[in-house]
Amino acid sequence: MLIRLSVGIRPFMRWIYKGDRFTDPIDGKSYRKFLPYGYGKPRENVLSPGTLSLERHRQMWLYLKNETSFFEKNYKVLHIAPEQEFLRRFKKMKNLNYISVDLFSPTVDIRADILDLPFVENSFDIIICNHVLEHIPDDIKAMSELYRVLKKNGFGIIQVPIKSSLEKTYEDFSMTEPKERQKHFGQYDHVRWYGMDFFDRLKSVGFSVEKNFYSQKFSPEEISRYALNVNEILPVVYKR
């Protein structure tokens, strides 16, 4: 999810960091630097002062803009646990029938559990679900629900934290203490570290999966300017 920050402070942040070294493709603003972010050892120059986007958010935005008709054609879109900057922007897009869902957030359209979505089969053209499944013990059930409500020939973007060095996902549900989860899974409220078998999990519920290293399509200069991670995988799924 995108980081939350008071709307009123964002113009001040944009002014403080105004420059020409980095550009956030989401709002088109340029900055002299991005902010550090990350658990444990923060990564430098990754958090945009304007949209509070990280590498994965900017990669997804660029993919939707350059490789799809997301911003032009009429689509019914389901967004699970929406990032606030995306929610605000997508909600204003007249071509989208945009529905946001979260179990707890007061800003979404529908309060619902990803394990039991209140929609009939084949409801949505596009599904977006970023950094949610690592919080869900029964992730296969959640994936099945996303597959169920996606229309045939629809597509989705389902991002999770992935360790490419792990062949098999590391999970241990006996770990319930926040400190233990932080130590083993990288964050206090995560229940696993996904390995490269994440894509097999998606396939197991019926999805066709594209393992897309989309950031690598850009020049080194663009990668640096947009502060992208060349090793970030964009999992794009389809319901054939």
PASEBA-1860 file (N, C-alpha, C; in nm, 3 decimals):
! residues 240
1> MLIRLSVG> 0.083/-0.118/0.000/0.000/0.000/0.000/0.088/0.125/0.000 ~ 0.031/0.237/-0.049/0.102/0.363/-0.044/0.102/0.416/0.099 ~ 0.206/0.491/0.133/0.218/0.547/0.267/0.112/0.655/0.287 ~ 0.053/0.661/0.405/-0.047/0.763/0.434/0.023/0.886/0.492 ~ -0.020/1.003/0.447/0.032/1.128/0.499/-0.075/1.233/0.481 ~ -0.086/1.324/0.575/-0.186/1.429/0.567/-0.182/1.499/0.432 ~ -0.300/1.517/0.371/-0.308/1.582/0.240/-0.251/1.723/0.247 ~ -0.273/1.791/0.359/-0.229/1.929/0.371/-0.079/1.947/0.368
9> IRPFMRWI> -0.003/1.844/0.408/0.142/1.857/0.414/0.208/1.825/0.281 ~ 0.136/1.766/0.189/0.199/1.724/0.063/0.249/1.842/-0.021 ~ 0.173/1.953/-0.036/0.228/2.067/-0.111/0.359/2.118/-0.051 ~ 0.368/2.116/0.081/0.491/2.158/0.148/0.606/2.063/0.113 ~ 0.577/1.932/0.113/0.678/1.833/0.078/0.725/1.852/-0.066 ~ 0.630/1.877/-0.155/0.666/1.898/-0.296/0.755/2.021/-0.312 ~ 0.727/2.125/-0.233/0.806/2.248/-0.241/0.946/2.226/-0.184 ~ 0.954/2.161/-0.070/1.082/2.137/-0.004/1.177/2.056/-0.092
17> YKGDRFTD> 1.122/1.956/-0.162/1.206/1.864/-0.240/1.205/1.894/-0.389 ~ 1.153/2.008/-0.427/1.145/2.043/-0.569/1.284/2.045/-0.633 ~ 1.295/1.988/-0.752/1.423/1.982/-0.823/1.404/1.914/-0.957 ~ 1.513/1.864/-1.015/1.501/1.803/-1.147/1.575/1.670/-1.161 ~ 1.615/1.609/-1.050/1.687/1.483/-1.059/1.593/1.363/-1.076 ~ 1.481/1.363/-1.002/1.385/1.253/-1.006/1.250/1.304/-1.054 ~ 1.177/1.218/-1.123/1.041/1.250/-1.168/0.947/1.137/-1.128 ~ 0.836/1.175/-1.066/0.733/1.079/-1.032/0.635/1.073/-1.149
25> PIDGKSYR> 0.627/0.961/-1.222/0.537/0.955/-1.338/0.390/0.961/-1.301 ~ 0.358/0.939/-1.174/0.218/0.940/-1.133/0.161/1.081/-1.132 ~ 0.235/1.177/-1.075/0.187/1.315/-1.073/0.264/1.407/-1.168 ~ 0.370/1.353/-1.232/0.447/1.431/-1.327/0.539/1.534/-1.264 ~ 0.550/1.536/-1.131/0.633/1.633/-1.062/0.778/1.584/-1.053 ~ 0.870/1.680/-1.050/1.012/1.648/-1.041/1.069/1.698/-0.909 ~ 1.172/1.626/-0.861/1.227/1.652/-0.729/1.378/1.640/-0.731 ~ 1.440/1.708/-0.635/1.586/1.697/-0.623/1.625/1.566/-0.558
33> KFLPYGYG> 1.534/1.509/-0.481/1.557/1.379/-0.419/1.424/1.318/-0.381 ~ 1.424/1.186/-0.366/1.312/1.115/-0.307/1.350/1.082/-0.163 ~ 1.252/1.040/-0.085/1.274/1.010/0.056/1.320/0.866/0.075 ~ 1.391/0.838/0.183/1.425/0.698/0.215/1.304/0.626/0.270 ~ 1.301/0.494/0.250/1.191/0.415/0.305/1.234/0.269/0.315 ~ 1.180/0.201/0.415/1.203/0.058/0.429/1.215/0.018/0.574 ~ 1.177/-0.106/0.603/1.191/-0.161/0.736/1.337/-0.202/0.757 ~ 1.386/-0.187/0.879/1.526/-0.222/0.906/1.619/-0.117/0.848
41> KPRENVLS> 1.679/-0.147/0.733/1.769/-0.055/0.666/1.694/0.013/0.552 ~ 1.660/0.142/0.567/1.582/0.211/0.463/1.659/0.221/0.332 ~ 1.586/0.212/0.221/1.642/0.234/0.089/1.640/0.384/0.061 ~ 1.745/0.435/0.001/1.754/0.577/-0.029/1.681/0.611/-0.159 ~ 1.622/0.730/-0.162/1.560/0.784/-0.283/1.457/0.690/-0.346 ~ 1.359/0.648/-0.267/1.256/0.558/-0.320/1.113/0.608/-0.298 ~ 1.090/0.694/-0.199/0.955/0.738/-0.165/0.931/0.879/-0.222 ~ 0.838/0.888/-0.316/0.810/1.017/-0.378/0.746/1.114/-0.279
49> PGTLSLER> 0.795/1.237/-0.268/0.737/1.334/-0.174/0.594/1.373/-0.207 ~ 0.556/1.364/-0.334/0.423/1.407/-0.375/0.316/1.301/-0.359 ~ 0.337/1.186/-0.420/0.236/1.080/-0.417/0.264/0.975/-0.310 ~ 0.382/0.981/-0.250/0.427/0.881/-0.153/0.435/0.742/-0.216 ~ 0.459/0.738/-0.344/0.471/0.611/-0.416/0.610/0.552/-0.397 ~ 0.617/0.419/-0.405/0.742/0.345/-0.404/0.769/0.291/-0.544 ~ 0.880/0.219/-0.559/0.919/0.168/-0.690/0.807/0.087/-0.755 ~ 0.744/0.000/-0.678/0.642/-0.088/-0.735/0.520/-0.013/-0.784
57> HRQMWLYL> 0.484/0.097/-0.715/0.369/0.175/-0.757/0.398/0.247/-0.889 ~ 0.518/0.303/-0.901/0.552/0.375/-1.024/0.564/0.279/-1.142 ~ 0.616/0.157/-1.116/0.625/0.058/-1.222/0.484/0.019/-1.270 ~ 0.392/-0.003/-1.176/0.257/-0.040/-1.214/0.189/0.070/-1.293 ~ 0.206/0.194/-1.249/0.147/0.308/-1.319/0.198/0.315/-1.463 ~ 0.328/0.301/-1.480/0.387/0.307/-1.613/0.338/0.192/-1.701 ~ 0.322/0.074/-1.641/0.271/-0.040/-1.717/0.129/-0.013/-1.764 ~ 0.042/0.032/-1.673/-0.096/0.059/-1.709/-0.105/0.169/-1.815
65> KNETSFFE> -0.019/0.268/-1.804/-0.021/0.380/-1.898/0.031/0.340/-2.035 ~ 0.141/0.266/-2.039/0.209/0.238/-2.166/0.164/0.110/-2.234 ~ 0.118/0.012/-2.158/0.094/-0.120/-2.214/-0.053/-0.161/-2.217 ~ -0.141/-0.081/-2.160/-0.283/-0.115/-2.156/-0.367/0.006/-2.197 ~ -0.497/-0.017/-2.209/-0.591/0.093/-2.238/-0.667/0.134/-2.112 ~ -0.603/0.115/-1.997/-0.665/0.142/-1.867/-0.717/0.285/-1.857 ~ -0.647/0.380/-1.916/-0.683/0.521/-1.903/-0.775/0.570/-2.016 ~ -0.809/0.481/-2.109/-0.891/0.522/-2.223/-1.025/0.450/-2.232
73> KNYKVLHI> -1.024/0.318/-2.222/-1.146/0.239/-2.244/-1.228/0.225/-2.116 ~ -1.351/0.184/-2.133/-1.440/0.165/-2.019/-1.415/0.028/-1.956 ~ -1.385/0.029/-1.826/-1.358/-0.094/-1.753/-1.427/-0.090/-1.618 ~ -1.465/-0.209/-1.572/-1.508/-0.224/-1.433/-1.389/-0.278/-1.356 ~ -1.348/-0.203/-1.253/-1.223/-0.230/-1.183/-1.248/-0.257/-1.036 ~ -1.187/-0.364/-0.986/-1.189/-0.394/-0.843/-1.050/-0.368/-0.787 ~ -1.042/-0.287/-0.683/-0.914/-0.254/-0.620/-0.921/-0.296/-0.473 ~ -0.839/-0.394/-0.438/-0.836/-0.445/-0.301/-0.736/-0.366/-0.218
81> APEQEFLR> -0.778/-0.321/-0.099/-0.691/-0.242/-0.010/-0.620/-0.133/-0.089 ~ -0.695/-0.041/-0.148/-0.637/0.055/-0.242/-0.539/0.152/-0.178 ~ -0.433/0.177/-0.249/-0.340/0.284/-0.212/-0.414/0.416/-0.228 ~ -0.402/0.505/-0.131/-0.486/0.624/-0.127/-0.465/0.715/-0.249 ~ -0.343/0.727/-0.296/-0.319/0.812/-0.413/-0.384/0.752/-0.537 ~ -0.378/0.621/-0.553/-0.443/0.556/-0.665/-0.595/0.566/-0.652 ~ -0.647/0.542/-0.532/-0.791/0.552/-0.510/-0.842/0.689/-0.552 ~ -0.772/0.792/-0.509/-0.815/0.929/-0.539/-0.815/0.955/-0.689
89> RFKKMKNL> -0.713/0.906/-0.759/-0.702/0.931/-0.902/-0.798/0.843/-0.983 ~ -0.804/0.715/-0.950/-0.887/0.623/-1.027/-1.036/0.655/-1.010 ~ -1.072/0.703/-0.892/-1.212/0.735/-0.864/-1.261/0.849/-0.955 ~ -1.171/0.936/-0.996/-1.209/1.050/-1.080/-1.214/1.016/-1.229 ~ -1.164/0.899/-1.266/-1.158/0.863/-1.407/-1.295/0.820/-1.457 ~ -1.350/0.896/-1.552/-1.487/0.874/-1.599/-1.502/0.745/-1.678 ~ -1.391/0.692/-1.729/-1.400/0.567/-1.807/-1.405/0.443/-1.719 ~ -1.380/0.460/-1.588/-1.376/0.345/-1.498/-1.500/0.337/-1.410
97> NYISVDLF> -1.554/0.217/-1.400/-1.650/0.185/-1.294/-1.564/0.124/-1.183 ~ -1.520/0.209/-1.095/-1.413/0.174/-1.000/-1.472/0.142/-0.864 ~ -1.442/0.023/-0.812/-1.493/-0.021/-0.682/-1.375/-0.059/-0.593 ~ -1.365/0.007/-0.480/-1.258/-0.020/-0.384/-1.312/-0.102/-0.267 ~ -1.230/-0.196/-0.221/-1.272/-0.288/-0.114/-1.161/-0.303/-0.011 ~ -1.199/-0.302/0.114/-1.104/-0.328/0.222/-1.185/-0.375/0.342 ~ -1.121/-0.452/0.428/-1.191/-0.504/0.546/-1.208/-0.398/0.653 ~ -1.115/-0.301/0.660/-1.117/-0.206/0.771/-1.123/-0.059/0.729
105> SPTVDIRA> -1.070/-0.023/0.615/-1.056/0.118/0.578/-1.191/0.189/0.568 ~ -1.202/0.310/0.623/-1.327/0.387/0.613/-1.341/0.461/0.481 ~ -1.237/0.459/0.397/-1.240/0.538/0.273/-1.283/0.458/0.151 ~ -1.304/0.328/0.165/-1.336/0.244/0.049/-1.487/0.241/0.023 ~ -1.522/0.188/-0.094/-1.663/0.178/-0.131/-1.735/0.068/-0.054 ~ -1.665/-0.046/-0.036/-1.728/-0.162/0.026/-1.634/-0.223/0.129 ~ -1.685/-0.248/0.248/-1.611/-0.321/0.349/-1.634/-0.470/0.326 ~ -1.530/-0.544/0.298/-1.547/-0.686/0.270/-1.415/-0.758/0.292
113> DILDLPFV> -1.425/-0.889/0.313/-1.311/-0.976/0.333/-1.269/-1.034/0.198 ~ -1.141/-1.029/0.167/-1.092/-1.084/0.042/-1.119/-1.234/0.032 ~ -1.141/-1.299/0.145/-1.172/-1.442/0.144/-1.319/-1.472/0.111 ~ -1.400/-1.367/0.106/-1.543/-1.386/0.079/-1.597/-1.259/0.013 ~ -1.558/-1.236/-0.110/-1.595/-1.113/-0.179/-1.744/-1.114/-0.218 ~ -1.814/-1.003/-0.198/-1.959/-0.998/-0.220/-1.997/-0.967/-0.365 ~ -1.935/-1.038/-0.459/-1.962/-1.016/-0.601/-1.985/-1.150/-0.670 ~ -2.066/-1.147/-0.775/-2.090/-1.269/-0.851/-1.969/-1.299/-0.939
121> ENSFDIII> -1.965/-1.418/-0.992/-1.856/-1.458/-1.080/-1.849/-1.366/-1.203 ~ -1.727/-1.350/-1.252/-1.705/-1.276/-1.376/-1.760/-1.133/-1.370 ~ -1.728/-1.061/-1.262/-1.781/-0.926/-1.242/-1.691/-0.815/-1.294 ~ -1.558/-0.837/-1.294/-1.465/-0.726/-1.317/-1.372/-0.752/-1.435 ~ -1.346/-0.644/-1.509/-1.251/-0.651/-1.620/-1.107/-0.651/-1.571 ~ -1.083/-0.577/-1.463/-0.947/-0.560/-1.411/-0.952/-0.569/-1.258 ~ -0.852/-0.636/-1.202/-0.836/-0.643/-1.057/-0.697/-0.596/-1.019 ~ -0.689/-0.512/-0.917/-0.561/-0.467/-0.862/-0.556/-0.505/-0.716
129> CNHVLEHI> -0.450/-0.575/-0.679/-0.435/-0.622/-0.541/-0.286/-0.623/-0.508 ~ -0.240/-0.518/-0.442/-0.097/-0.500/-0.418/-0.061/-0.515/-0.270 ~ 0.033/-0.603/-0.243/0.086/-0.623/-0.109/-0.024/-0.644/-0.007 ~ -0.109/-0.742/-0.038/-0.217/-0.784/0.050/-0.200/-0.929/0.092 ~ -0.169/-1.015/-0.003/-0.169/-1.160/0.022/-0.068/-1.204/0.127 ~ 0.039/-1.129/0.145/0.138/-1.166/0.246/0.083/-1.149/0.388 ~ -0.032/-1.085/0.401/-0.098/-1.068/0.531/-0.203/-1.176/0.557 ~ -0.235/-1.256/0.456/-0.348/-1.347/0.460/-0.301/-1.492/0.478
137> PDDIKAMS> -0.332/-1.558/0.590/-0.290/-1.698/0.606/-0.338/-1.788/0.492 ~ -0.466/-1.780/0.456/-0.519/-1.865/0.349/-0.512/-1.789/0.217 ~ -0.391/-1.772/0.166/-0.374/-1.692/0.045/-0.432/-1.760/-0.078 ~ -0.435/-1.893/-0.079/-0.492/-1.964/-0.194/-0.642/-1.936/-0.205 ~ -0.711/-1.932/-0.093/-0.852/-1.897/-0.092/-0.872/-1.755/-0.146 ~ -0.786/-1.663/-0.102/-0.795/-1.524/-0.150/-0.772/-1.517/-0.301 ~ -0.671/-1.590/-0.350/-0.644/-1.594/-0.494/-0.765/-1.651/-0.569 ~ -0.827/-1.754/-0.513/-0.944/-1.816/-0.575/-1.060/-1.716/-0.587
145> ELYRVLKK> -1.077/-1.634/-0.485/-1.182/-1.533/-0.489/-1.154/-1.429/-0.597 ~ -1.028/-1.387/-0.608/-0.992/-1.290/-0.713/-1.017/-1.350/-0.851 ~ -0.981/-1.477/-0.867/-1.004/-1.544/-0.995/-1.153/-1.555/-1.024 ~ -1.231/-1.586/-0.923/-1.376/-1.605/-0.941/-1.443/-1.479/-0.992 ~ -1.408/-1.363/-0.936/-1.480/-1.240/-0.971/-1.422/-1.170/-1.094 ~ -1.307/-1.216/-1.143/-1.250/-1.159/-1.265/-1.324/-1.214/-1.386 ~ -1.354/-1.126/-1.482/-1.421/-1.169/-1.605/-1.327/-1.253/-1.691 ~ -1.385/-1.338/-1.772/-1.306/-1.411/-1.870/-1.240/-1.311/-1.964
153> NGFGIIQV> -1.111/-1.334/-1.991/-1.027/-1.245/-2.071/-0.992/-1.115/-1.998 ~ -1.026/-1.107/-1.869/-0.982/-0.994/-1.789/-0.840/-1.014/-1.739 ~ -0.783/-0.909/-1.680/-0.649/-0.921/-1.626/-0.640/-0.855/-1.490 ~ -0.536/-0.891/-1.418/-0.513/-0.833/-1.287/-0.366/-0.811/-1.260 ~ -0.338/-0.726/-1.166/-0.203/-0.706/-1.115/-0.206/-0.743/-0.968 ~ -0.128/-0.845/-0.932/-0.126/-0.895/-0.795/0.019/-0.895/-0.746 ~ 0.056/-0.791/-0.676/0.194/-0.777/-0.629/0.206/-0.824/-0.484 ~ 0.318/-0.886/-0.454/0.353/-0.926/-0.317/0.503/-0.908/-0.300
161> PIKSSLEK> 0.553/-0.902/-0.176/0.698/-0.905/-0.156/0.753/-1.042/-0.194 ~ 0.848/-1.045/-0.285/0.906/-1.171/-0.332/1.056/-1.169/-0.309 ~ 1.109/-1.277/-0.256/1.253/-1.296/-0.249/1.292/-1.390/-0.363 ~ 1.360/-1.335/-0.462/1.395/-1.417/-0.578/1.494/-1.527/-0.542 ~ 1.561/-1.513/-0.428/1.656/-1.616/-0.384/1.586/-1.737/-0.324 ~ 1.457/-1.723/-0.295/1.379/-1.833/-0.238/1.307/-1.908/-0.349 ~ 1.334/-2.036/-0.362/1.259/-2.116/-0.458/1.119/-2.143/-0.405 ~ 1.109/-2.169/-0.275/0.981/-2.202/-0.213/0.945/-2.097/-0.109
169> TYEDFSMT> 0.820/-2.060/-0.104/0.771/-1.961/-0.008/0.797/-2.008/0.135 ~ 0.843/-1.913/0.218/0.873/-1.941/0.358/0.758/-1.890/0.445 ~ 0.688/-1.981/0.512/0.580/-1.943/0.600/0.577/-2.036/0.721 ~ 0.538/-1.980/0.833/0.528/-2.057/0.957/0.421/-1.990/1.042 ~ 0.302/-2.049/1.043/0.188/-1.986/1.110/0.193/-1.999/1.261 ~ 0.293/-2.070/1.313/0.308/-2.075/1.458/0.368/-1.945/1.511 ~ 0.426/-1.865/1.421/0.483/-1.736/1.460/0.370/-1.632/1.463 ~ 0.338/-1.585/1.580/0.230/-1.488/1.595/0.275/-1.356/1.657
177> EPKERQKH> 0.391/-1.357/1.720/0.442/-1.235/1.783/0.496/-1.140/1.676 ~ 0.461/-1.011/1.686/0.507/-0.913/1.586/0.659/-0.912/1.566 ~ 0.735/-0.924/1.674/0.881/-0.922/1.661/0.932/-1.043/1.584 ~ 0.870/-1.158/1.606/0.910/-1.277/1.534/0.876/-1.265/1.386 ~ 0.760/-1.213/1.357/0.721/-1.195/1.218/0.810/-1.091/1.150 ~ 0.844/-0.988/1.222/0.937/-0.888/1.167/1.070/-0.953/1.132 ~ 1.119/-1.035/1.220/1.248/-1.101/1.202/1.246/-1.198/1.085 ~ 1.140/-1.276/1.075/1.137/-1.384/0.976/1.075/-1.345/0.842
185> FGQYDHVR> 0.978/-1.251/0.847/0.905/-1.219/0.725/0.921/-1.075/0.680 ~ 1.004/-0.999/0.752/1.035/-0.864/0.707/0.942/-0.755/0.755 ~ 0.827/-0.793/0.813/0.733/-0.694/0.864/0.647/-0.759/0.971 ~ 0.607/-0.682/1.070/0.540/-0.738/1.189/0.405/-0.802/1.158 ~ 0.339/-0.760/1.051/0.207/-0.814/1.021/0.205/-0.903/0.897 ~ 0.323/-0.947/0.853/0.330/-1.043/0.743/0.331/-1.185/0.798 ~ 0.277/-1.278/0.721/0.275/-1.418/0.764/0.364/-1.507/0.678 ~ 0.433/-1.447/0.577/0.521/-1.526/0.491/0.614/-1.434/0.411
193> WYGMDFFD> 0.722/-1.498/0.362/0.803/-1.440/0.255/0.775/-1.523/0.131 ~ 0.725/-1.461/0.026/0.701/-1.536/-0.096/0.831/-1.565/-0.169 ~ 0.840/-1.688/-0.220/0.948/-1.726/-0.308/0.898/-1.728/-0.451 ~ 0.980/-1.781/-0.540/0.945/-1.781/-0.682/0.830/-1.878/-0.714 ~ 0.790/-1.958/-0.617/0.673/-2.044/-0.639/0.542/-1.966/-0.625 ~ 0.549/-1.837/-0.597/0.429/-1.753/-0.591/0.349/-1.765/-0.720 ~ 0.419/-1.773/-0.833/0.352/-1.778/-0.962/0.281/-1.912/-0.981 ~ 0.337/-2.019/-0.922/0.270/-2.149/-0.925/0.143/-2.146/-0.841
201> RLKSVGFS> 0.147/-2.071/-0.731/0.027/-2.058/-0.647/-0.085/-1.989/-0.726 ~ -0.049/-1.885/-0.799/-0.148/-1.816/-0.880/-0.204/-1.908/-0.988 ~ -0.118/-1.986/-1.050/-0.162/-2.079/-1.155/-0.253/-2.187/-1.098 ~ -0.230/-2.224/-0.971/-0.306/-2.335/-0.911/-0.454/-2.304/-0.899 ~ -0.492/-2.176/-0.898/-0.634/-2.140/-0.887/-0.694/-2.111/-1.024 ~ -0.612/-2.118/-1.130/-0.665/-2.100/-1.265/-0.604/-1.988/-1.346 ~ -0.532/-1.897/-1.282/-0.474/-1.784/-1.354/-0.368/-1.827/-1.455 ~ -0.364/-1.757/-1.570/-0.245/-1.755/-1.653/-0.160/-1.640/-1.600
209> VEKNFYSQ> -0.029/-1.659/-1.594/0.056/-1.564/-1.524/0.168/-1.515/-1.613 ~ 0.190/-1.384/-1.610/0.302/-1.322/-1.680/0.397/-1.266/-1.574 ~ 0.518/-1.317/-1.573/0.620/-1.271/-1.478/0.696/-1.157/-1.545 ~ 0.651/-1.035/-1.522/0.696/-0.921/-1.601/0.798/-0.835/-1.523 ~ 0.919/-0.826/-1.577/1.019/-0.734/-1.522/1.006/-0.603/-1.601 ~ 0.896/-0.534/-1.581/0.864/-0.422/-1.668/0.965/-0.308/-1.660 ~ 1.022/-0.285/-1.544/1.117/-0.175/-1.528/1.237/-0.189/-1.621 ~ 1.268/-0.313/-1.660/1.384/-0.336/-1.745/1.362/-0.289/-1.888
217> KFSPEEIS> 1.239/-0.249/-1.922/1.212/-0.197/-2.056/1.260/-0.053/-2.072 ~ 1.294/0.010/-1.961/1.334/0.150/-1.966/1.485/0.163/-1.975 ~ 1.529/0.277/-2.022/1.673/0.304/-2.032/1.730/0.324/-1.892 ~ 1.863/0.309/-1.875/1.923/0.334/-1.744/1.891/0.473/-1.691 ~ 1.884/0.571/-1.781/1.853/0.708/-1.741/1.710/0.719/-1.689 ~ 1.617/0.652/-1.755/1.478/0.654/-1.711/1.459/0.578/-1.581 ~ 1.527/0.466/-1.567/1.520/0.388/-1.443/1.566/0.472/-1.325 ~ 1.674/0.547/-1.346/1.725/0.635/-1.241/1.629/0.750/-1.214
225> RYALNVNE> 1.577/0.811/-1.320/1.489/0.927/-1.303/1.359/0.890/-1.232 ~ 1.301/0.776/-1.268/1.176/0.733/-1.206/1.198/0.657/-1.075 ~ 1.324/0.634/-1.041/1.360/0.557/-0.921/1.288/0.423/-0.921 ~ 1.312/0.345/-1.027/1.254/0.212/-1.040/1.353/0.107/-0.991 ~ 1.303/-0.010/-0.961/1.386/-0.123/-0.921/1.386/-0.223/-1.037 ~ 1.501/-0.241/-1.100/1.508/-0.326/-1.220/1.477/-0.472/-1.188 ~ 1.487/-0.510/-1.062/1.460/-0.649/-1.023/1.319/-0.669/-0.970 ~ 1.238/-0.563/-0.971/1.100/-0.572/-0.923/1.015/-0.646/-1.026
233> ILPVVYKR> 0.946/-0.751/-0.982/0.861/-0.828/-1.071/0.718/-0.774/-1.064 ~ 0.660/-0.753/-1.180/0.520/-0.713/-1.188/0.438/-0.835/-1.229 ~ 0.370/-0.901/-1.136/0.291/-1.019/-1.171/0.157/-0.977/-1.234 ~ 0.142/-1.008/-1.362/0.019/-0.979/-1.434/-0.052/-1.111/-1.458 ~ -0.179/-1.118/-1.417/-0.254/-1.243/-1.428/-0.371/-1.225/-1.525 ~ -0.412/-1.337/-1.585/-0.522/-1.336/-1.683/-0.618/-1.450/-1.653 ~ -0.744/-1.429/-1.686/-0.843/-1.535/-1.681/-0.880/-1.570/-1.825 ~ -0.820/-1.674/-1.875/-0.839/-1.710/-2.016/-0.973/-1.778/-2.036
END
